[in-house]
Amino acid sequence: MPRLFGTDGIRGVANAAPLTTDLAQRLGRQLVATLRDHHGGGKVRLVVGRDTRLSGPLLEGALVSGALSAGADVYPIGVMPTPGIAYLTRRLEAQGGVVLSASHNSFEDNGIKVFSAEGAKLPDAWEDEIERRLTGPDDAPQPTGAHVGRLVSFPAAEAEYLAHALHGFSFDLHGVTVALDCANGATHRIAPKVFRRLGAKVIVLNARPDGCNINRRSGALHPEALQKKIVAAGAHVGLAFDGDGDRLIAVDERGAVRDGDHILAILGRHAAHSGRLKGGVVVTTVMANLGLDRALQSAGVRVVKTQVGDRYVLEEMLKVGANLGGEQSGHLLFLDHSSTGDGIVSALHLLSVMRETAQPLSELASCMTKFPQVLVNVPVREKPPFDTIPGLRARMAELEAELDGSGRVLLRYSGTESLARIMIEGEEQRRIERVATELAEMIRSAIGR
């Protein structure tokens, strides 16, 4: 069968193949078997949470059932931001954690992402092992009697995560108005509490989830309503999260969107100036804007790039000893604080710099000038190597030669959707739009759906 795990776990339409309750139940069993083998046998503890999707309890119930049947003790946390589950996995000394979420996707989709005992994405090799187990005979434990798994209540989960998110942030936000867009997702309860705890006046948008409105015209992917609210209310900053709460997109006091590249530029330069940037390096991905490179390099910061996906950013950060990294999409990693992307923690870091410098976000963001960038998504029916599409690679080489170092062309397939992504960057907007349209048509003609 095709590989189940993408760059961010298993994704698909909930209750349709492959993301059925049968798969979730079998995955629960084989995950427990894998964790048990890698942790020397004995009892497995598993922390399980979800976002606000209608299908969350459906998949959660099946996965928990499978894990219990294999003898694991399961902590069902309920609705909680993804980074909260990562933290609680470490806090409860569990062997693994699971989040039922499709992040920024629409509500019909759902997903299963798995954390290791360290609260990081499960290693590729472990995911491969789980997939092999799913296609082979079921040799997971089958205890009976007093040895079956137990559901373990942990009512302090939200308070524990709130304290963790605030740890190390002692600044006062009295007199500051913060507008939050919670995307009707997993941050809808806890994010307002965090910023009110610091004394801010908080305006909250999209914090009434009904199971079907997660990410709908809201949150990190759709900050338009937040932009209007900032200007209308005279707020100092806007913070937009995605459905599972691991991304942050900011909006400055003038209503301008400041994405992950802007935030990395601000935080990287500030950390370098204050001597808190380990190794003098920031890790990001090939999708980062050239403007980020220039903003960081002008401050003496080295930029290291990796393939798209926060798991690959984390791997590279550990390799080079960095404590700051992230993606344009708003996945930001602060390894001195958390093991995974956390939208709330990212926002706290940004607000901390604003308070330390007494500068508004618009002024801080002026350290970076973005190159025009076009991103086109082409729905595809398959994902062959781009080299096999007639004429595509040769045309790309010609275009890159024309850009002559003042831009770039990047093609990749989405790790979570059936899409080919075309990113063109350069100094002239109209020119790069023409280039993107041309390449999109070549891909659409060959493998489009």
C-alpha positions as CSV (number, residue, x, y, z in Angstrom):
1,M,0.0,0.0,0.0
2,P,1.2,3.6,-0.5
3,R,3.2,5.2,2.4
4,L,0.7,6.4,5.1
5,F,3.0,8.8,6.9
6,G,3.7,12.2,5.2
7,T,5.7,15.1,6.5
8,D,3.2,15.6,9.3
9,G,1.7,12.3,10.1
10,I,-1.2,10.6,8.4
11,R,-3.7,12.9,6.7
12,G,-6.9,12.3,4.7
13,V,-10.6,12.7,4.6
14,A,-11.9,11.4,8.0
15,N,-13.9,8.1,7.9
16,A,-12.8,7.4,4.3
17,A,-9.9,5.2,3.2
18,P,-7.2,5.3,4.4
19,L,-8.2,7.3,7.4
20,T,-10.9,5.0,8.8
21,T,-11.7,3.9,12.3
22,D,-10.3,0.5,11.4
23,L,-7.0,2.1,10.5
24,A,-7.0,4.2,13.7
25,Q,-7.7,1.1,15.8
26,R,-5.0,-1.0,14.2
27,L,-2.6,1.9,14.4
28,G,-3.2,2.2,18.1
29,R,-2.3,-1.4,18.6
30,Q,0.8,-1.3,16.3
31,L,2.0,2.0,17.8
32,V,1.9,0.5,21.3
33,A,3.8,-2.6,20.0
34,T,6.5,-0.4,18.4
35,L,6.9,1.8,21.4
36,R,7.1,-1.2,23.7
37,D,9.9,-2.8,21.6
38,H,11.9,0.5,21.5
39,H,11.5,1.1,25.2
40,G,12.6,-2.3,26.4
41,G,9.2,-3.8,27.0
42,G,7.0,-3.2,30.0
43,K,4.0,-0.9,30.3
44,V,3.5,1.8,27.7
45,R,1.9,5.1,28.5
46,L,0.3,7.1,25.7
47,V,-1.0,10.7,25.8
48,V,-3.8,11.4,23.3
49,G,-5.3,14.8,22.3
50,R,-7.2,16.3,19.4
51,D,-8.3,19.6,17.8
52,T,-12.0,20.7,17.4
53,R,-13.0,18.7,14.3
54,L,-16.3,16.9,14.3
55,S,-14.4,13.7,13.4
56,G,-12.0,14.0,16.3
57,P,-13.9,11.8,18.8
58,L,-14.6,9.3,16.1
59,L,-10.9,8.6,15.4
60,E,-9.8,9.2,19.0
61,G,-12.2,6.5,20.2
62,A,-10.9,4.0,17.7
63,L,-7.2,4.7,18.3
64,V,-7.6,4.7,22.1
65,S,-9.5,1.4,21.9
66,G,-6.6,-0.1,19.9
67,A,-4.0,1.2,22.4
68,L,-5.9,-0.1,25.4
69,S,-6.4,-3.5,23.7
70,A,-2.6,-3.7,23.4
71,G,-2.1,-3.0,27.1
72,A,-1.2,0.7,27.1
73,D,-2.4,3.1,29.7
74,V,-3.9,6.1,27.9
75,Y,-4.3,9.7,29.0
76,P,-7.2,11.1,27.0
77,I,-6.5,14.9,27.2
78,G,-9.3,16.0,24.8
79,V,-9.0,19.3,22.9
80,M,-5.5,20.7,23.3
81,P,-3.0,22.5,21.0
82,T,-0.6,20.1,19.4
83,P,2.4,21.5,21.3
84,G,0.5,20.9,24.5
85,I,0.3,17.2,23.8
86,A,4.0,17.2,23.0
87,Y,4.8,18.9,26.3
88,L,2.4,16.6,28.3
89,T,4.0,13.5,26.7
90,R,7.3,14.6,28.4
91,R,5.6,15.9,31.6
92,L,3.9,12.5,32.2
93,E,6.9,10.5,31.1
94,A,4.9,8.7,28.5
95,Q,6.5,6.6,25.8
96,G,4.5,8.4,23.1
97,G,1.9,11.0,22.3
98,V,-0.8,11.2,19.6
99,V,-2.7,14.2,18.2
100,L,-5.8,13.8,16.0
101,S,-5.6,16.8,13.8
102,A,-5.2,17.9,10.2
103,S,-3.7,21.3,11.2
104,H,-4.6,24.0,8.7
105,N,-6.8,21.7,6.5
106,S,-10.6,22.1,6.3
107,F,-12.8,20.2,8.8
108,E,-13.5,17.2,6.5
109,D,-9.9,16.2,6.8
110,N,-8.2,14.8,9.9
111,G,-4.9,13.3,10.7
112,I,-2.9,11.3,13.1
113,K,0.5,12.6,14.2
114,V,2.7,10.8,16.7
115,F,5.3,12.1,19.1
116,S,8.2,10.3,20.7
117,A,8.8,10.3,24.5
118,E,10.9,13.5,23.9
119,G,7.8,15.3,22.5
120,A,9.3,15.4,19.0
121,K,7.9,13.9,15.7
122,L,8.4,10.2,15.6
123,P,11.6,9.2,13.7
124,D,11.1,8.1,10.1
125,A,12.4,4.7,10.9
126,W,9.8,4.1,13.6
127,E,7.0,5.3,11.2
128,D,8.3,2.8,8.7
129,E,8.2,0.1,11.3
130,I,4.6,0.9,12.2
131,E,3.7,0.7,8.5
132,R,5.3,-2.7,8.2
133,R,3.4,-3.9,11.2
134,L,0.1,-2.7,9.7
135,T,0.6,-4.7,6.5
136,G,1.7,-7.9,8.3
137,P,0.2,-10.2,10.9
138,D,-1.0,-8.5,14.1
139,D,1.6,-9.5,16.7
140,A,0.8,-6.6,19.1
141,P,0.2,-7.7,22.7
142,Q,-3.3,-9.0,23.4
143,P,-3.6,-8.9,27.2
144,T,-6.7,-10.0,29.2
145,G,-8.1,-9.5,32.6
146,A,-6.3,-7.0,34.8
147,H,-3.6,-6.5,32.2
148,V,-5.6,-4.6,29.6
149,G,-4.9,-0.9,29.3
150,R,-6.4,1.7,31.5
151,L,-7.9,5.2,30.8
152,V,-6.1,7.6,33.1
153,S,-7.7,11.0,33.9
154,F,-5.5,14.1,34.0
155,P,-7.7,17.1,34.8
156,A,-4.7,19.4,35.3
157,A,-3.7,19.1,31.7
158,E,-4.7,22.6,30.6
159,A,-3.3,24.3,33.6
160,E,0.0,22.4,33.2
161,Y,0.4,23.5,29.6
162,L,-0.5,27.1,30.4
163,A,2.2,27.2,33.0
164,H,4.7,25.7,30.6
165,A,3.8,28.2,27.8
166,L,4.3,31.1,30.2
167,H,7.5,29.8,31.8
168,G,10.3,32.3,31.4
169,F,8.0,35.2,30.3
170,S,7.6,37.7,33.1
171,F,6.9,40.9,31.1
172,D,3.7,42.9,31.7
173,L,1.2,43.6,29.0
174,H,-1.0,46.1,30.9
175,G,-1.9,48.8,28.4
176,V,-1.4,46.5,25.4
177,T,-4.3,45.4,23.3
178,V,-3.8,42.0,21.6
179,A,-6.2,40.6,19.0
180,L,-6.3,36.8,18.7
181,D,-7.7,34.7,15.9
182,C,-8.0,31.2,17.2
183,A,-9.3,29.7,13.9
184,N,-12.1,28.0,15.9
185,G,-9.4,25.4,16.7
186,A,-7.5,24.0,19.6
187,T,-6.3,27.3,21.0
188,H,-9.8,28.7,21.5
189,R,-9.8,28.3,25.3
190,I,-6.2,28.6,26.3
191,A,-4.8,31.4,24.2
192,P,-7.0,34.1,25.6
193,K,-6.1,32.9,29.1
194,V,-2.4,33.2,28.4
195,F,-2.5,36.8,27.3
196,R,-5.0,37.9,29.9
197,R,-2.7,36.4,32.5
198,L,0.0,38.8,31.4
199,G,-2.4,41.8,31.8
200,A,-3.3,42.4,28.1
201,K,-6.6,43.6,26.9
202,V,-7.6,40.7,24.6
203,I,-9.9,40.8,21.6
204,V,-10.9,37.3,20.5
205,L,-12.0,36.2,17.0
206,N,-13.1,32.8,15.9
207,A,-13.1,31.0,19.2
208,R,-16.5,29.3,19.0
209,P,-15.8,25.9,17.4
210,D,-18.8,23.9,16.2
211,G,-16.8,20.9,14.7
212,C,-17.2,22.2,11.2
213,N,-15.8,25.8,11.2
214,I,-12.2,25.1,12.1
215,N,-9.9,27.1,9.8
216,R,-12.9,28.4,7.9
217,R,-11.9,31.9,6.6
218,S,-9.9,32.4,9.8
219,G,-6.7,31.8,11.5
220,A,-3.1,31.7,10.2
221,L,-4.1,30.9,6.6
222,H,-6.9,33.6,6.4
223,P,-5.9,36.6,8.6
224,E,-8.1,39.1,6.6
225,A,-10.7,39.5,9.4
226,L,-7.9,40.0,11.9
227,Q,-6.3,42.7,9.8
228,K,-9.5,44.6,9.7
229,K,-10.1,44.2,13.5
230,I,-6.6,45.4,14.3
231,V,-7.2,48.7,12.5
232,A,-10.8,49.2,13.6
233,A,-10.0,48.5,17.3
234,G,-6.6,50.3,17.4
235,A,-5.0,47.1,18.7
236,H,-1.2,46.9,19.1
237,V,-0.7,43.5,17.5
238,G,-2.7,40.6,16.1
239,L,-1.9,36.9,16.5
240,A,-3.4,34.3,14.3
241,F,-3.1,30.6,15.0
242,D,-4.0,27.6,12.9
243,G,-6.4,24.8,13.8
244,D,-4.0,22.8,16.0
245,G,-2.1,25.8,17.4
246,D,1.4,25.1,16.2
247,R,1.7,28.0,13.8
248,L,1.7,31.8,14.3
249,I,1.1,34.5,11.7
250,A,1.3,38.0,13.2
251,V,-0.4,41.3,12.1
252,D,1.2,44.6,13.0
253,E,-0.6,47.7,14.3
254,R,-1.1,49.0,10.8
255,G,-2.9,45.8,9.6
256,A,0.1,44.3,7.7
257,V,0.6,40.6,7.8
258,R,4.0,39.5,9.2
259,D,4.7,35.8,8.5
260,G,7.2,33.3,9.8
261,D,10.0,34.9,7.8
262,H,9.4,38.3,9.4
263,I,9.2,36.8,12.8
264,L,12.4,34.8,12.3
265,A,14.2,37.9,11.1
266,I,13.1,39.9,14.2
267,L,13.8,37.2,16.7
268,G,17.1,36.0,15.1
269,R,18.5,39.5,15.0
270,H,17.4,40.3,18.5
271,A,18.8,37.0,19.9
272,A,22.1,37.6,18.1
273,H,22.4,41.1,19.5
274,S,21.6,40.0,23.0
275,G,24.0,37.0,22.8
276,R,21.2,34.4,23.1
277,L,21.4,32.9,19.6
278,K,23.3,29.6,19.9
279,G,26.0,29.1,17.3
280,G,25.0,32.4,15.6
281,V,22.7,30.4,13.3
282,V,19.0,30.3,12.3
283,V,17.6,27.2,10.6
284,T,14.9,27.6,8.0
285,T,13.7,25.9,4.8
286,V,14.2,26.3,1.1
287,M,10.8,28.2,1.0
288,A,12.2,31.1,3.1
289,N,12.2,34.4,1.3
290,L,15.6,35.8,0.1
291,G,14.8,38.8,2.2
292,L,15.1,36.7,5.3
293,D,18.6,35.6,4.3
294,R,19.7,39.2,3.8
295,A,18.1,40.5,7.0
296,L,19.9,37.8,9.1
297,Q,23.2,37.9,7.3
298,S,23.4,41.7,7.7
299,A,23.3,41.1,11.4
300,G,26.1,38.5,11.2
301,V,23.7,35.5,11.5
302,R,24.4,32.4,9.5
303,V,21.3,30.9,7.7
304,V,21.1,27.1,7.2
305,K,18.3,25.7,5.0
306,T,16.6,22.3,4.9
307,Q,13.7,20.7,3.1
308,V,10.2,21.8,3.9
309,G,8.7,20.5,7.1
310,D,9.2,21.4,10.7
311,R,10.5,17.9,11.5
312,Y,13.4,18.5,9.1
313,V,14.0,22.0,10.6
314,L,14.2,20.3,14.0
315,E,16.6,17.6,12.8
316,E,18.9,20.3,11.4
317,M,18.7,22.4,14.5
318,L,19.9,19.5,16.6
319,K,22.6,18.7,14.1
320,V,24.1,22.3,14.1
321,G,23.3,23.1,17.7
322,A,20.8,25.9,16.9
323,N,18.1,27.1,19.3
324,L,16.0,29.1,16.8
325,G,14.5,27.9,13.5
326,G,11.3,27.8,11.6
327,E,9.3,28.1,8.4
328,Q,7.6,30.9,6.5
329,S,4.3,29.2,7.2
330,G,4.6,30.2,10.9
331,H,6.0,26.9,12.4
332,L,8.7,28.3,14.7
333,L,11.0,26.3,17.0
334,F,12.5,27.5,20.2
335,L,14.5,24.6,21.5
336,D,15.4,26.3,24.8
337,H,11.6,26.2,25.6
338,S,9.8,23.6,23.5
339,S,10.4,20.5,21.4
340,T,7.9,21.4,18.7
341,G,6.3,24.4,17.0
342,D,4.0,26.3,19.3
343,G,2.0,29.3,18.1
344,I,1.4,30.6,21.6
345,V,5.0,30.4,22.7
346,S,6.1,32.0,19.4
347,A,3.7,34.9,20.1
348,L,5.2,35.3,23.6
349,H,8.7,35.5,22.2
350,L,7.6,38.1,19.7
351,L,5.8,40.2,22.3
352,S,8.9,39.9,24.6
353,V,11.0,41.6,21.9
354,M,8.4,44.3,21.4
355,R,8.4,45.0,25.1
356,E,12.2,44.9,25.5
357,T,12.8,47.2,22.5
358,A,9.7,49.4,23.1
359,Q,9.1,49.2,19.3
360,P,5.9,48.4,17.5
361,L,5.8,45.4,15.3
362,S,5.8,47.4,12.1
363,E,9.1,49.0,13.0
364,L,10.7,45.8,14.1
365,A,9.6,44.1,10.8
366,S,11.2,46.9,8.7
367,C,14.5,45.0,9.2
368,M,13.4,42.8,6.4
369,T,12.4,43.6,2.8
370,K,10.6,40.8,1.1
371,F,11.4,39.8,-2.4
372,P,8.2,39.3,-4.5
373,Q,7.2,35.7,-4.3
374,V,4.6,33.6,-6.1
375,L,3.3,30.3,-4.9
376,V,1.1,28.2,-7.2
377,N,-0.5,24.9,-6.2
378,V,-1.3,22.4,-9.0
379,P,-3.6,19.5,-8.1
380,V,-1.9,16.3,-9.3
381,R,-3.0,12.7,-9.8
382,E,0.5,11.3,-9.1
383,K,3.9,12.5,-7.9
384,P,6.6,11.3,-10.3
385,P,10.1,12.9,-10.2
386,F,10.0,16.3,-11.9
387,D,12.8,15.3,-14.1
388,T,10.4,12.9,-15.9
389,I,8.0,15.6,-17.0
390,P,9.1,16.5,-20.6
391,G,10.9,19.8,-20.9
392,L,10.3,20.9,-17.3
393,R,13.8,20.6,-15.9
394,A,15.4,22.3,-19.0
395,R,12.9,25.2,-18.8
396,M,13.7,25.6,-15.1
397,A,17.4,25.9,-15.8
398,E,16.8,28.5,-18.4
399,L,14.6,30.6,-16.0
400,E,17.1,30.3,-13.2
401,A,19.9,31.5,-15.6
402,E,17.7,34.5,-16.5
403,L,17.2,35.4,-12.8
404,D,21.0,35.3,-12.4
405,G,21.1,35.2,-8.6
406,S,18.3,37.8,-8.1
407,G,15.7,35.1,-7.6
408,R,15.0,31.4,-7.7
409,V,12.7,28.6,-8.9
410,L,11.6,25.8,-6.5
411,L,9.4,22.9,-7.3
412,R,8.2,20.3,-4.7
413,Y,5.3,18.1,-3.9
414,S,3.2,18.7,-0.8
415,G,3.9,16.1,1.9
416,T,0.2,16.2,3.1
417,E,-1.9,16.9,-0.1
418,S,-2.0,15.8,-3.7
419,L,-0.4,19.0,-4.9
420,A,2.7,20.2,-6.8
421,R,3.9,23.4,-5.4
422,I,5.7,26.0,-7.6
423,M,7.5,28.8,-5.8
424,I,9.1,31.6,-7.9
425,E,11.0,34.5,-6.3
426,G,12.5,37.5,-8.0
427,E,12.6,41.3,-8.2
428,E,9.7,41.8,-10.6
429,Q,6.2,40.6,-9.6
430,R,4.8,40.4,-13.2
431,R,7.7,38.5,-14.5
432,I,7.7,35.8,-11.8
433,E,3.9,35.5,-12.1
434,R,4.4,34.7,-15.9
435,V,7.1,32.2,-15.0
436,A,4.9,30.5,-12.4
437,T,1.9,30.3,-14.8
438,E,4.1,28.7,-17.5
439,L,5.6,26.0,-15.2
440,A,2.1,25.3,-13.7
441,E,0.7,24.6,-17.2
442,M,3.6,22.2,-18.0
443,I,2.9,20.3,-14.8
444,R,-0.9,20.4,-15.2
445,S,-0.6,19.0,-18.8
446,A,1.5,16.1,-17.7
447,I,0.1,15.0,-14.3
448,G,-2.8,17.4,-13.4
449,R,-6.2,16.2,-12.2
